[in-house]
Amino acid sequence: MRVLLVEDEPLISEDISTALTDSGFMVDLARDGEDAWFKGDTESYDAVILDLGLPRMDGLSVLKRWRAAGMITPILILSARGSWMERVDGIEAGADDYLPKPFEMAELIVRLRALIRRSAGMAQPILQAGDLLVDTRRMTIAYAGQPVRVTPLEFRLVDYLVHNMNRTVSAGELSEHLHGVEDTGDTNAIEAIVSRLRRKLGPGVINTRRGFGYIIEAGA
């Protein structure tokens, strides 16, 4: 899953980025409101963590611009501003959740995963496509009742396809969500990861639609 983290405090952003990366997320960072607005407007993310107290453009203004432009990505507000009215303002502007500072990193990750699942129409932390089970909490995969050992990149690819179940995802989109805008990577690398996964899961789980991309279907 690819996340945009908007946070101007270096120590906080570093701690969050490390925790998210360790939990299987790919993180892009914006340190001010204008950079955040641009990245959110031009790149595709599975979720955004948005601080309100930002330089150059405050987080609430960024949020309002995104929603006015039709951006539907789930957004979690993260701010030291803890009053009830400020939370109401954020929710009314289009935020999906609000976590005041200070916070527990585990709670941030749990809430973020829940937002991403709900946006994909999935309520449970264990996702299923036929005999394929993806545990988003433990970052594990099982097929036909047997655990499958996968690398972090392999897990992120399967996780993204399952969150987008029944939709064909291009190699370019997969590459963005595995590597990010700064290091997009070669789409041939995606083909290599898919080939490894097919050896581990069998040939019928990840299907190719030539000229379009890859898909995991509900009855995989």
N, C-alpha and C positions, 0 to 999 in steps of 0.2 A: 504494500500500500504506500502511495506517495502522499506526503503531508507537507504543507507549507506552514512553517513556524514563523510567526511575526512577533519578534521580541527584541527590544533594543538594549537590554541589559546583558552584557557578554557572559557573565557567570551563569545567569539563569538560562540563557539560550544554549550555552554549552552543556549544562546539566540535562536539560530537556532533550537536546539532540542526541546525547549519548544514550539516555534511557530509551528513547524511541528507536534508535538504531539497534540497540541490544534486543529490542522487542520485535524486530523484523520490519520496521518501517524504513522507507527511504525519505530523507528529510531535506527540503530546500529551506533556506533561511533568508528572511528579509528583516532589516534592522530599522527601517523607517516606513512611514505610511505610504509615501509615493512609490517606493520600490515594491511594497506589498501590493498596492493597487495594480501596478503594472504586471507583476507576476501572476496574480490571481485572474487578471483579465486576459492574459495571453497564454497561460499554461493550464494543463489539466491536472487537478489534484483530487484525491479521494476525501480529503478533509483539510480544514485550516484551523490552526491554533492562533488566535488573534489577541494580542495585548491591546488595551485601550490607550494607555499613556505612551504615545509614540511621537517622535520628532517629525517635522515636515507635514504631516497630516495625521490627525488623531484617529484611533482605531474605529470609533463609532462612525466617523465620516467615510472611512474606507469601506466599512460594512454596508452602509447605506448606498454607496456607489455601486458596489458589487451587486447588491440585490436589485437596484434600479436597472442595471444592465442585464438582468435575467440570470445571474449566476446562482445555481442551485446546490453547489457544494456545501456539505454540512460544515458549520462553523462553531467552534468552541471558544468562547471568550475567556481569556485568562488575564486577570487584572487585580491590582491592589485596591482598586475602587470597590468597596464592598457594601455600599448602602443599597437598600432595597430598591430605591428609585432608579439608581444607576443600572441595576440588574434588569429592571423593567424596561428601561430605555434600550438596553442591548437586545433583549428578546423581541421587543416590538420592532426594532430595526432589522430583524431577520436572523439573529443568532439562534442556534439550536440548543445550546447548553452554556452554562456559566460556572466557572470555577474560580473563586477568589484566592488570591495569595494571602498567606502561605498555604501550600497544598502538599499532599502526599503524591509522589510520582506514580505510585501504583494506581491511585484513583484517577489521575489524568489519563493513564494508558487504558484503564478499563472503560472510562467514559468515551474516549476517542474510538475505541473498537466498537462500542455499542452504537455510536453515531454512524459509523461506516456501515455496520450491519443493517441498521434500520433504513439507511438511504438506499441500500441494495434490496430491501424488502425481506430481510432475514432477521429473525429475532434471537436465535440461539447462537451461542459462541462456537458450537460444533456444527459445521456446515457439511451437507451431504449432497452428493451427486451420484445416484446409483450406489455402487459398492465403494465409492471413494468418500472418505471422511477427512475433513480438515479441522483440526482443533486450533482455533485462532489464539487461545490463551497459552497453550503449551508449545505452539508452533510445531506441531507434529502432523504427520499424514499417515493414514492407514488405508489399505485397499483389501477388500474381501476379508476383513477381519484381521489382517496381518499388518503390523507396523512397517513402514517403509522409511528407510534412512535417506534423508535428502540434505543437500547443502542449503545455506540461507538463500542463495539466489533461486534454487529450485523451488524452495518453499514459497518465496514471494511470487514466483510466476504462477504456481498452482493456485495460491491464495487469491491472486488478482483475477484469474480466469473463473474461479468458483464464485467470487463476488459478482462477476459479470456473466453468470451462468446463462446459457442459451443465446449469448451475443457473440458474434465473431469479432475478435480483437486483433488489430493489425500488429505486425512485428514492430513497427515504429512506436505504437502506443505502449506495447509491452516494454520496449527498451526504455522509454521515458520513465515508466513507473518502476523499473528495476534499477536504473542508473541515474535518473534525474537530468535536468536541463543542462547542468554543467559538464556532465560526462555521459552523453547519450549512449555511446557504445555502438558497435556494428550490429545490424539486424541479423547478420550471419551467426553472431553469438547466441541470439535467441533460438535460432534453429538448432544449434548445438545443445543448448539446455533442454529443449523439447525432446531431442533425440535421446538424451540421457534419461529423461523422465519416462519416455516410452519403454526403455529397456527395464526400468524399475516397476512401472505400473502396468505394462502391457500396451498393445497397439491401439486399443479402442477407447482410451480415456480422453486423451487430447487429440482432437481431430483437426486436420488442415483443410481449409477452404481456399484452394489455390487462387492466388491473386488478391485474396482478401485478408487471410490471417488464420488465427487459431480459435478453437471453441471447445469448451467443456459443456456437454448437455446434461440436463437433469437426470437422464437415465444412464449416465456414463457407467 
